[in-house]
């Protein structure tokens, strides 16, 4: 048994676990690059919004400059492009407003896609058609038609499509996968997964372009694609049928007053969701200073009538191996976190994060998401461990204390980047690397859920593309 899973019963509380990756076996990754003469990987980034310049930009430049170099940055907004170049720290990197020109001139080995979700398909398909490897932010795309086009492009290209599913590499999520693989509950039969976005983080999606279905595909794709991929990975099978419910009952039109944006709003004194963008220098420099180029407003009103995504969602999923899942996403919870439970033939595994009644430390909810995105601070020090509970059908529960990590997406960012850019696998046998098929299956659950809500019926995954669900993905 891995020392991280040494049992803790009611009678004996013993801290267990090790730091993420400590002592892990290393192996060559299929995503690794073999370049002549030991030259660096040439990177091209399209999309210099916050996710692009911080995670796919500055984080790589600071930690992987020994193996990778930026050959091109591309964005339709020249102001954000100039800021991104400075923020990433690549003063000599060429910039482009035309993606085709960047591919031709920069000649990258790897394209990184961090644009608005509904445009991912364009840059993925063009990169694959040019024989260039591409890694994309989640969700892979936003419609079944675009998903099919990406699948076709990936099948016909010698290049690889890599999904940026960093949650798979997160410390606590990896530990759950290990425990399931070790047979801690026997064959999994059902899963309960509830994700809570607090009033700070949740509201942020409704201020931005994410609140428009045409751009984000709804949060069933933009946010839940992470969660659906985790489920697919944990369960080790493909979804076959989805039935969902959802509504917009809190944000958008559901308020007596509204404005165009928080800045200068006459209602700010009475609005619990007022956000002072001037207190966020990064948002001021990246977005507000560059509004004149494309009209994008970063501090949009959460009550705008144009918002047309769901703010509450409940999804039932049936898998090819007959596992059933009950999933929910809440966007206006008083706290940020999740509850997760696996029921198996031989027992139950459950864990959680952020639920105040179950936590020893009460957190500042305005900073929880900041901690998740942070790559530098040690903001999690007050929280010592995650609790994972396993209990056999006839026996006492075991309380596993796993070291608490939230920063860098539960510690997953450097582990994923090591695999993509250094070709190193920290957890051999766990199948953490994800490709176009993994990206498709994650978004197809979200697309099916959205369609189910719209049409009031269960949607079969095979209705959406020509992909056939697999019962055992790694058989």
C-alpha positions in Angstrom: 0.0 0.0 0.0 1.2 3.5 -0.8 2.2 5.3 2.4 -0.2 8.1 1.6 -3.1 5.7 2.2 -2.0 4.3 5.6 -5.4 4.1 7.3 -6.6 6.3 10.2 -9.4 4.9 12.2 -11.6 6.6 14.8 -9.1 5.4 17.4 -5.9 6.5 15.7 -5.4 9.8 14.0 -2.0 9.8 12.3 -1.1 12.3 9.6 -0.1 10.6 6.4 0.9 11.6 2.9 3.8 13.2 1.1 4.3 16.4 -0.9 3.0 16.2 -4.5 5.4 14.4 -6.7 7.9 13.5 -3.9 9.6 10.2 -4.7 7.4 9.7 -7.7 8.8 7.5 -10.5 9.6 9.4 -13.7 9.0 8.1 -17.2 9.0 9.5 -20.7 5.8 11.1 -21.8 4.2 10.6 -25.2 3.8 14.4 -25.2 7.5 14.9 -25.0 9.5 16.7 -27.8 12.6 15.3 -29.4 14.3 18.2 -31.2 17.5 18.1 -33.2 20.6 19.6 -31.6 18.9 19.9 -28.2 17.2 23.2 -29.4 14.4 24.7 -27.4 10.7 24.1 -28.2 9.4 27.1 -30.2 6.1 28.2 -28.6 3.3 30.3 -30.2 0.5 31.7 -28.0 -2.8 32.8 -29.4 -5.0 34.7 -26.9 -3.3 37.2 -24.6 -6.1 37.6 -22.0 -5.5 36.9 -18.4 -5.2 33.1 -18.8 -2.9 33.4 -21.8 -0.4 35.9 -20.3 -0.3 34.4 -16.8 -0.5 30.6 -17.2 0.6 29.9 -20.8 2.9 33.0 -20.7 4.6 34.2 -17.6 4.5 30.8 -15.8 6.2 29.1 -18.7 8.7 31.8 -19.2 9.7 31.8 -15.5 9.9 28.0 -15.1 10.6 26.5 -18.5 12.9 29.0 -20.4 15.6 26.3 -20.3 13.6 24.1 -22.7 11.1 26.4 -24.4 11.1 29.8 -26.0 8.4 32.1 -27.3 8.4 32.5 -31.1 5.2 34.4 -31.4 2.2 36.0 -29.6 -1.1 36.6 -31.4 -4.2 38.5 -30.4 -6.8 40.7 -32.2 -6.4 43.4 -29.5 -3.0 45.2 -30.1 -3.1 46.8 -26.6 -3.5 43.5 -24.8 -0.8 42.0 -27.1 1.7 44.7 -26.2 0.9 44.4 -22.5 1.2 40.6 -22.7 4.6 40.8 -24.3 5.9 42.9 -21.5 4.1 41.0 -18.7 5.4 37.6 -19.9 8.9 39.0 -20.2 9.7 38.3 -23.8 10.8 41.7 -25.3 12.2 40.2 -28.5 9.2 38.0 -29.3 7.4 38.8 -32.5 3.7 39.7 -32.2 0.9 39.1 -34.7 -2.7 40.1 -35.3 -3.1 37.3 -37.9 -2.9 33.7 -36.8 -2.0 32.3 -40.2 0.9 34.8 -40.5 2.2 33.8 -37.1 2.2 30.1 -38.1 4.1 30.9 -41.3 6.6 33.3 -39.8 7.2 32.0 -36.3 7.3 28.3 -37.3 6.4 27.0 -33.9 6.7 23.5 -32.6 3.7 24.0 -30.3 0.7 26.3 -30.5 -1.0 27.2 -27.2 -4.7 28.2 -27.5 -6.1 30.5 -24.9 -8.8 32.5 -26.8 -12.5 32.8 -26.3 -13.9 29.3 -26.0 -16.0 29.4 -29.2 -12.9 30.2 -31.3 -10.7 27.4 -30.1 -11.7 25.2 -33.0 -10.3 27.6 -35.6 -6.8 27.6 -34.1 -6.8 24.0 -33.2 -7.8 22.9 -36.7 -5.3 25.3 -38.5 -2.5 24.1 -36.3 -3.2 20.4 -36.9 -3.6 21.0 -40.6 -0.1 22.6 -40.7 1.3 19.6 -38.8 1.9 21.6 -35.7 1.3 20.2 -32.2 -1.3 22.2 -30.2 -2.3 22.4 -26.6 -5.6 24.1 -25.8 -7.4 25.5 -22.8 -10.6 23.8 -21.8 -13.2 23.4 -23.1 -11.9 22.0 -26.4 -14.9 23.6 -28.1 -18.5 24.6 -27.6 -20.7 22.8 -30.2 -21.0 19.2 -31.4 -20.4 20.4 -35.0 -17.1 22.0 -34.0 -16.2 19.0 -31.9 -16.6 16.7 -34.9 -14.4 19.0 -37.1 -11.7 18.9 -34.5 -11.9 15.1 -34.2 -11.6 14.8 -38.0 -8.6 17.2 -38.0 -6.9 15.3 -35.3 -7.4 11.9 -37.0 -5.9 13.2 -40.3 -3.0 15.1 -38.8 0.4 13.7 -37.8 0.5 16.4 -35.1 -1.0 16.0 -31.6 -3.8 17.8 -29.8 -3.1 18.0 -26.1 -5.8 19.1 -23.6 -4.8 21.4 -20.8 -6.7 19.4 -18.2 -4.5 20.5 -15.3 -7.1 19.3 -12.7 -6.1 15.7 -13.5 -2.7 16.5 -12.1 -4.0 18.2 -8.9 -2.6 16.6 -5.8 -5.9 15.6 -4.1 -7.5 14.5 -7.4 -4.5 12.4 -8.2 -4.7 10.8 -4.7 -8.4 9.9 -5.3 -7.5 8.3 -8.6 -4.8 6.2 -6.9 -7.2 5.0 -4.2 -9.8 4.0 -6.8 -7.1 2.2 -8.8 -6.0 0.4 -5.7 -9.6 -1.0 -5.3 -10.4 1.0 -2.1 -14.2 0.7 -2.8 -14.2 -2.1 -5.3 -15.9 -1.5 -8.7 -17.4 1.9 -8.7 -21.2 1.9 -9.3 -22.2 5.6 -8.7 -20.7 9.0 -8.1 -22.0 12.2 -6.4 -20.1 15.3 -7.4 -21.2 18.8 -6.3 -19.2 21.9 -7.1 -19.8 25.3 -5.5 -18.6 28.6 -6.9 -18.9 31.4 -4.3 -20.4 34.8 -4.8 -17.0 36.3 -5.7 -15.7 33.7 -8.2 -19.1 32.7 -9.5 -20.2 36.2 -10.2 -17.0 36.9 -12.2 -18.2 34.7 -15.0 -21.3 36.8 -15.4 -19.3 40.0 -15.6 -17.3 38.7 -18.6 -17.8 37.2 -22.0 -18.5 33.8 -20.3 -22.0 35.0 -19.6 -22.9 34.8 -23.3 -23.8 31.3 -24.5 -22.5 31.9 -28.0 -19.0 32.6 -26.6 -18.6 30.2 -23.7 -21.1 27.4 -24.5 -22.5 28.0 -20.9 -20.6 27.0 -17.8 -21.5 23.4 -18.5 -18.6 23.7 -20.9 -16.3 26.5 -19.7 -16.2 25.5 -16.1 -17.7 22.0 -15.9 -15.5 20.6 -18.7 -12.8 20.3 -16.0 -15.2 18.4 -13.7 -16.6 16.1 -16.5 -13.0 15.3 -17.5 -12.2 14.3 -13.9 -15.2 12.1 -13.8 -14.3 10.4 -17.2 -10.7 9.9 -15.9 -11.7 8.6 -12.4 -14.3 6.3 -13.8 -12.2 5.1 -16.8 -15.1 4.8 -19.1 -17.0 7.0 -21.6 -20.4 8.7 -21.1 -23.3 7.3 -23.1 -26.3 9.3 -22.0 -27.0 12.6 -20.3 -30.1 14.2 -18.7 -29.9 17.6 -17.2 -31.8 20.5 -15.7 -30.7 24.1 -15.5 -31.9 27.7 -15.3 -30.9 31.3 -14.9 -32.6 32.4 -11.7 -30.0 34.6 -9.9 -27.9 36.7 -12.3 -28.9 38.4 -15.5 -32.5 39.6 -15.7 -33.2 38.5 -12.1 -32.8 41.9 -10.5 -34.7 45.2 -10.2 -31.8 47.4 -11.3 -28.9 47.1 -13.7 -26.2 49.0 -15.5 -23.8 48.4 -18.3 -20.8 48.0 -16.1 -19.6 48.5 -12.5 -17.4 51.5 -13.3 -19.5 54.6 -12.9 -22.7 52.7 -12.1 -25.3 54.7 -10.2 -26.4 51.5 -8.3 -23.0 50.6 -6.8 -24.0 51.6 -3.3 -26.9 49.2 -3.3 -25.4 46.3 -5.3 -23.8 43.4 -3.4 -22.0 42.4 -6.6 -20.3 45.8 -7.2 -16.7 45.2 -8.2 -14.2 48.1 -8.2 -11.9 47.2 -11.1 -9.6 50.1 -10.2 -8.4 47.9 -7.2 -7.1 45.3 -9.6 -4.1 46.7 -11.4 -3.7 43.7 -13.6 -7.3 44.1 -14.9 -6.8 47.8 -15.4 -3.6 47.4 -17.4 -4.7 44.3 -19.4 -8.4 45.1 -20.1 -9.6 48.6 -19.2 -6.6 50.3 -20.8 -7.3 48.5 -24.0 -11.1 48.7 -24.3 -10.9 51.1 -27.3 -9.4 48.4 -29.5 -12.3 45.9 -29.4 -14.9 47.2 -26.9 -14.5 44.4 -24.5 -15.7 45.4 -21.0 -14.1 43.4 -18.1 -16.4 44.7 -15.3 -19.7 44.2 -17.0 -22.9 44.2 -14.9 -23.9 40.8 -13.6 -27.5 41.8 -14.1 -27.2 42.5 -17.9 -30.2 41.2 -19.8 -27.9 39.8 -22.5 -26.7 37.1 -20.1 -28.1 33.8 -21.4 -26.3 31.0 -19.6 -27.5 28.9 -16.6 -26.5 29.8 -13.1 -27.7 26.5 -11.6 -27.2 23.1 -13.2 -27.9 19.5 -12.3 -26.6 16.7 -14.6 -27.3 12.9 -14.6 -24.7 10.9 -16.6 -24.7 7.2 -17.4 -21.4 5.6 -18.5 -20.7 2.7 -20.8 -19.6 0.6 -17.8 -23.0 1.4 -16.2 -21.6 3.8 -13.6 -24.1 6.6 -12.9 -23.2 10.1 -11.9 -25.2 12.9 -10.2 -23.4 16.2 -10.7 -24.3 19.8 -9.9 -22.8 23.2 -10.3 -23.9 26.2 -8.2 -22.6 29.7 -9.1 -23.8 31.8 -6.1 -22.8 29.8 -3.1 -21.7 31.5 0.2 -18.6 29.4 0.0 -16.3 27.9 -2.7 -15.6 24.2 -2.7 -16.8 20.7 -3.6 -18.2 17.5 -2.3 -17.2 14.2 -4.0 -18.3 10.6 -3.2 -17.8 7.3 -4.9 -20.0 4.4 -4.1 -18.6 1.0 -4.9 -19.4 -2.7 -4.7 -17.2 -2.9 -1.6 -17.5 0.5 0.1 -17.5 4.3 -0.2 -14.9 7.0 -0.7 -15.6 10.6 -0.1 -13.8 13.9 0.2 -14.5 17.6 0.2 -13.0 21.1 0.2 -14.2 24.4 1.4 -17.4 23.3 3.2 -17.3 25.5 6.4 -18.9 23.0 8.7 -16.3 20.4 7.8 -13.2 22.6 7.8 -11.0 23.5 10.7 -10.1 26.9 9.2 -12.6 29.5 7.9 -11.3 31.1 4.8 -11.7 34.6 3.3 -14.1 33.8 0.5 -12.9 36.8 -1.6 -9.5 35.2 -1.9 -10.2 31.5 -2.4 -10.0 31.7 -6.2 -6.9 33.8 -6.0 -5.2 31.1 -4.1 -6.1 28.5 -6.7 -4.6 30.5 -9.5 -1.5 31.6 -7.5 1.9 30.1 -8.5 4.1 32.0 -6.0 2.7 32.3 -2.5 2.2 29.8 0.3 -1.3 31.0 1.0 -2.5 27.5 1.9 -0.3 27.1 5.0 -3.2 27.4 7.4 -4.9 24.4 5.9 -2.8 21.3 6.7 -4.5 18.5 4.8 -7.4 17.3 2.8 -9.5 14.6 4.4 -10.4 11.5 2.3 -12.7 9.0 4.0 -12.9 5.4 2.9 -15.2 2.8 4.5 -15.8 -0.8 3.5 -19.4 -2.0 3.5 -18.8 -3.9 6.7 -16.2 -2.1 8.7 -14.8 1.1 10.2 -14.0 4.1 8.2 -10.4 5.2 7.5 -9.5 8.8 7.6 -6.7 9.7 5.2 -4.9 13.0 5.7 -3.5 14.2 2.4 -1.3 17.3 2.4 -3.4 20.3 1.4 -2.5 22.1 -1.8 -4.7 24.6 -3.6 -2.3 26.9 -5.3 -1.4 26.3 -9.0 -4.7 24.3 -9.4 -4.2 22.0 -6.5 -0.5 21.7 -7.4 -1.3 20.4 -10.9 0.1 23.1 -13.1 3.8 22.3 -12.8 3.1 18.6 -13.0 1.2 19.0 -16.3 3.8 21.4 -17.7 6.6 19.1 -16.8 4.8 16.4 -18.8 4.1 18.6 -21.8 7.4 20.6 -22.0 9.9 18.2 -20.4 8.3 14.9 -21.3 8.3 13.7 -17.7 5.4 11.7 -16.2 5.2 12.1 -12.4 2.5 9.4 -12.0 3.0 6.5 -14.4 0.0 4.3 -14.9 -2.6 7.0 -14.0 -3.1 8.2 -17.6 -3.0 11.9 -16.7 -2.1 13.1 -20.2 -5.2 13.8 -22.3 -5.7 14.1 -26.0 -8.5 15.1 -28.5 -10.7 12.2 -27.5 -10.5 13.1 -23.9 -11.3 16.7 -24.8 -14.2 15.6 -26.9 -15.8 13.4 -24.2 -15.6 16.2 -21.6 -17.3 18.8 -23.8 -19.8 16.3 -25.2 -21.2 15.8 -21.7 -21.6 19.6 -21.4 -23.1 19.9 -24.9 -25.5 17.0 -24.2 -26.5 18.6 -20.9 -27.2 21.9 -22.5 -29.2 20.3 -25.2 -31.1 18.2 -22.6 -32.1 21.4 -20.7 -33.2 23.1 -23.9 -35.2 20.1 -25.3 -36.4 18.5 -22.1 -35.1 15.0 -22.9 -32.1 12.7 -22.3 -29.4 13.0 -24.9 -27.3 10.1 -26.1 -23.6 10.9 -26.7 -23.7 9.0 -30.0 -26.2 11.6 -31.3 -23.6 14.3 -31.2 -20.5 13.0 -33.1 -19.3 9.8 -34.7 -17.2 8.9 -31.6 -18.3 5.6 -30.1 -18.2 5.5 -26.3 -15.8 3.0 -24.9 -16.6 0.8 -21.9 -13.0 0.5 -20.6 -10.8 3.3 -21.9 -7.5 1.6 -20.9 -8.3 -2.0 -21.5 
